[in-house]
Amino acid sequence: MRRVARTSLPHRTSTYLARKQAEVDAGRHAVRTWDNARKTKAMETVAQALALMSGRRQRCMFCGDSRSTDIEHFWPKAVYSERAFRWKNLLWICTGCNRLKGDRFLCDSQSQPLLIDPSMEDPWDFLFFDSQTGNITAKYDPLSSRPDPKGAYTVDPATLPLNVEAVTEGRQRTRRNLVRAISAFLSRATTETGPQLEVELVEAIRDNDDYGLVHWYFQRDGSGEEPFRTFRNTHASVWGRVLQSL
């Protein structure tokens, strides 16, 4: 799971969404209205915009593993009809995550969602990556001496399939690729110089920017693990340029 940057929609598409939302607000059935609208060219534009937001490989905005196929309502449209056609409520996710999440959506005592919204929040504010298992877990909250509630709800297997074997293996594979890329750079840097070495490193990092792990290892707790710590300490200027390129 990683933070995704929400883009803007073409004016015509935004106008279409506003018109459909007005119909729902006036009393039309949200689910039926959505199902009919989903077949239109305007909604294909919405899907294309979400696909671009999800990255080059169009991975699910929740699990980060499978290819996205569905427009998902973060606040379920069947329950929160006032958000059915709101652009900021739409995500691009895989069928597996969509089916499991469904209309299950809990809020805290302040009526704020317990599920992490990757288009509005940085998931690593609430989650921790265990490099030994490939699992993501809830961060420990020192104030309450308990797991972070948003993190705990998001990784709950009843909420999303974030720690099934196929996904954890994918995270481990991505971690190994990042470790190999950094280790190769450190080894070559002892005898080679020049910009090409850094260019190849950045390409290798970008090629393995799955599951939000690049952010974890270069901007979060993972930066303290080897070989990332050695890279940061011995090649601080290159480390800084890598950060700028992400």
Phi and psi in degrees as a GROMACS rama.xvg file:
@    title "Ramachandran Plot"
@    xaxis  label "Phi"
@    yaxis  label "Psi"
@TYPE xy
-142.489  161.716  ARG-2
-70.3683  135.763  ARG-3
-120.393  143.064  VAL-4
-91.8304  123.262  ALA-5
-78.9695  130.721  ARG-6
-94.9986  176.463  THR-7
-96.3334  157.923  SER-8
-99.3819  156.44  LEU-9
-57.4811  147.588  PRO-10
-55.0257  -41.5459  HIS-11
-63.5578  -39.3088  ARG-12
-69.4507  -40.8363  THR-13
-61.4396  -40.1289  SER-14
-63.9098  -39.7061  THR-15
-62.6002  -46.5135  TYR-16
-60.5624  -41.9273  LEU-17
-63.1787  -38.5108  ALA-18
-67.0685  -42.6643  ARG-19
-67.4412  -36.6383  LYS-20
-64.7183  -38.0392  GLN-21
-62.8678  -35.7626  ALA-22
-64.7658  -43.3096  GLU-23
-65.3347  -42.9808  VAL-24
-61.8387  -27.8873  ASP-25
-82.7797  -4.83886  ALA-26
125.481  -4.74566  GLY-27
-69.6161  149.309  ARG-28
-66.3418  122.794  HIS-29
-63.2283  -45.9318  ALA-30
-67.7591  -45.7122  VAL-31
-65.3107  -40.322  ARG-32
-62.9053  -41.2375  THR-33
-64.553  -47.2685  TRP-34
-58.5671  -40.1121  ASP-35
-70.0023  -40.2932  ASN-36
-69.5265  -30.0406  ALA-37
-60.4125  -20.2461  ARG-38
-86.8495  -2.75895  LYS-39
-86.5019  163.652  THR-40
-65.3137  -33.9038  LYS-41
-61.1645  -40.8025  ALA-42
-74.118  -25.2378  MET-43
-66.4136  -35.04  GLU-44
-64.5045  -39.4911  THR-45
-61.662  -45.9071  VAL-46
-61.6366  -41.1223  ALA-47
-64.4729  -39.5065  GLN-48
-65.0237  -40.8692  ALA-49
-66.6862  -38.6731  LEU-50
-61.8878  -41.3444  ALA-51
-64.7427  -37.1988  LEU-52
-62.5112  -31.3347  MET-53
-81.0176  -3.81579  SER-54
104.639  176.086  GLY-55
-59.6389  -35.4907  ARG-56
-96.5481  1.74703  ARG-57
53.0214  45.356  GLN-58
-76.2889  154.519  ARG-59
-55.3622  134.842  CYS-60
-71.5568  -10.4274  MET-61
-99.2064  -68.6589  PHE-62
-79.3399  -25.2005  CYS-63
71.7693  6.19358  GLY-64
-106.471  -56.794  ASP-65
-85.4115  158.352  SER-66
-71.6445  134.129  ARG-67
-69.7105  145.187  SER-68
-137.103  -17.8385  THR-69
-123.991  142.416  ASP-70
-81.3338  121.879  ILE-71
-109.565  140.944  GLU-72
-92.3397  114.497  HIS-73
-57.061  -55.3094  PHE-74
-85.2327  114.787  TRP-75
-54.3454  130.929  PRO-76
-66.2474  -29.308  LYS-77
-68.5531  -24.3111  ALA-78
-104.571  -39.9712  VAL-79
-113.534  70.7921  TYR-80
-61.2624  -24.8135  SER-81
-68.9302  -6.89633  GLU-82
-116.268  8.06079  ARG-83
-57.5012  -38.7111  ALA-84
-116.901  24.1302  PHE-85
-84.1446  123.92  ARG-86
-55.218  -41.3002  TRP-87
-70.5719  -8.45445  LYS-88
-96.9517  0.16402  ASN-89
-103.95  134.771  LEU-90
-127.532  168.426  LEU-91
-119.158  110.09  TRP-92
-136.436  170.854  ILE-93
-83.852  164.579  CYS-94
-62.9569  -38.5331  THR-95
-61.5733  -46.9163  GLY-96
-66.4035  -37.8203  CYS-97
-64.084  -43.7512  ASN-98
-67.0957  -39.9025  ARG-99
-72.6601  -43.8326  LEU-100
-63.3521  -50.6752  LYS-101
50.444  -131.742  GLY-102
-99.8495  7.69585  ASP-103
-71.6518  120.666  ARG-104
-161.025  100.817  PHE-105
-99.4496  149.915  LEU-106
-121.805  159.551  CYS-107
-84.3248  -171.625  ASP-108
-66.6951  -16.6935  SER-109
-98.4837  14.9059  GLN-110
62.9855  28.2553  SER-111
-101.097  142.371  GLN-112
-60.1231  141.598  PRO-113
-86.1746  -21.7964  LEU-114
-75.7222  136.776  LEU-115
-73.0137  131.94  ILE-116
-100.079  105.412  ASP-117
-67.8146  -11.4268  PRO-118
-92.3135  -6.71809  SER-119
-123.147  -20.1642  MET-120
-134.104  154.249  GLU-121
-86.6034  113.381  ASP-122
-54.9433  -31.0915  PRO-123
-71.2832  -6.45917  TRP-124
-70.0803  -19.9167  ASP-125
-122.861  -10.9065  PHE-126
-121.512  160.605  LEU-127
-133.73  136.531  PHE-128
-98.6533  124.53  PHE-129
-94.0042  105.114  ASP-130
-68.7422  -17.6058  SER-131
-78.2919  -31.3684  GLN-132
-112.72  -20.7973  THR-133
84.4649  0.621054  GLY-134
-81.7258  152.209  ASN-135
-108.39  136.777  ILE-136
-126.711  170.094  THR-137
-72.8148  139.482  ALA-138
-65.7076  149.559  LYS-139
-77.4646  128.838  TYR-140
-96.5612  107.196  ASP-141
-65.7151  -22.8091  PRO-142
-71.6933  -39.1966  LEU-143
-102.439  -8.56606  SER-144
58.0332  32.1601  SER-145
-138.473  165.834  ARG-146
-61.8138  145.519  PRO-147
-56.2018  129.325  ASP-148
-64.1383  -37.1926  PRO-149
-67.5065  -42.4543  LYS-150
-62.6803  -44.2348  GLY-151
-63.2779  -41.9144  ALA-152
-67.8592  -40.7652  TYR-153
-66.0103  -39.709  THR-154
-87.8228  -4.14215  VAL-155
-56.7568  126.291  ASP-156
-61.5028  -15.039  PRO-157
-82.3128  -13.8126  ALA-158
-95.0393  -53.9722  THR-159
-145.601  149.65  LEU-160
-85.9324  62.4895  PRO-161
-85.6335  -17.7048  LEU-162
-124.195  27.2287  ASN-163
-72.1824  158.648  VAL-164
-56.1538  -41.7482  GLU-165
-61.8626  -36.9042  ALA-166
-75.7725  -43.7752  VAL-167
-65.2895  -34.8405  THR-168
-65.7956  -38.0835  GLU-169
-63.7906  -40.0056  GLY-170
-64.111  -42.8358  ARG-171
-63.4307  -39.8892  GLN-172
-64.3902  -41.9756  ARG-173
-64.7922  -41.2567  THR-174
-61.3928  -44.6674  ARG-175
-61.1119  -40.191  ARG-176
-64.8415  -39.7791  ASN-177
-66.585  -41.798  LEU-178
-61.8278  -43.3689  VAL-179
-63.0262  -40.0506  ARG-180
-64.2349  -44.4709  ALA-181
-68.8735  -42.1529  ILE-182
-62.5157  -40.4307  SER-183
-64.8405  -40.1288  ALA-184
-63.1466  -46.101  PHE-185
-61.8384  -39.0323  LEU-186
-68.2145  -46.3083  SER-187
-69.9597  -31.5376  ARG-188
-66.023  -14.852  ALA-189
-75.0832  -20.3773  THR-190
-128.214  -15.906  THR-191
-113.809  151.074  GLU-192
-136.08  169.846  THR-193
113.363  158.988  GLY-194
-67.8335  -24.3306  PRO-195
-62.4063  -35.2552  GLN-196
-61.3762  -43.3942  LEU-197
-69.8718  -38.5813  GLU-198
-59.9319  -44.7569  VAL-199
-65.2462  -35.7623  GLU-200
-64.4379  -47.7597  LEU-201
-61.8946  -39.9178  VAL-202
-62.3158  -42.8313  GLU-203
-63.9555  -38.1363  ALA-204
-67.2945  -45.4136  ILE-205
-64.2793  -35.6113  ARG-206
-66.6352  -16.7933  ASP-207
-118.9  32.7531  ASN-208
-87.1449  58.8046  ASP-209
-109.364  154.644  ASP-210
63.4805  9.31471  TYR-211
75.6265  11.2751  GLY-212
-73.8957  -27.2405  LEU-213
-61.5206  -44.2376  VAL-214
-62.0588  -41.5363  HIS-215
-61.8031  -43.9812  TRP-216
-83.7365  -20.4808  TYR-217
-108.098  -15.791  PHE-218
-132.605  -4.08998  GLN-219
-127.403  -158.328  ARG-220
-57.7385  -28.8809  ASP-221
-63.2505  -17.1463  GLY-222
-65.7723  -15.1927  SER-223
-87.7714  -6.09893  GLY-224
-87.7209  155.121  GLU-225
-83.7357  145.965  GLU-226
-91.0082  10.4851  PRO-227
-65.0856  -38.6704  PHE-228
-62.7899  -45.1198  ARG-229
-63.1289  -41.8914  THR-230
-59.2436  -46.7987  PHE-231
-63.8233  -39.6424  ARG-232
-77.5853  -33.0873  ASN-233
-97.936  -18.0718  THR-234
-135.221  59.68  HIS-235
-59.1988  -39.4445  ALA-236
-67.5277  -40.9032  SER-237
-67.0827  -42.1798  VAL-238
-54.0616  -45.2087  TRP-239
-63.3507  -40.0901  GLY-240
-70.0564  -33.776  ARG-241
-61.7646  -45.0299  VAL-242
-58.2023  -42.3445  LEU-243
-65.7549  -27.1452  GLN-244
-83.2337  -13.2055  SER-245
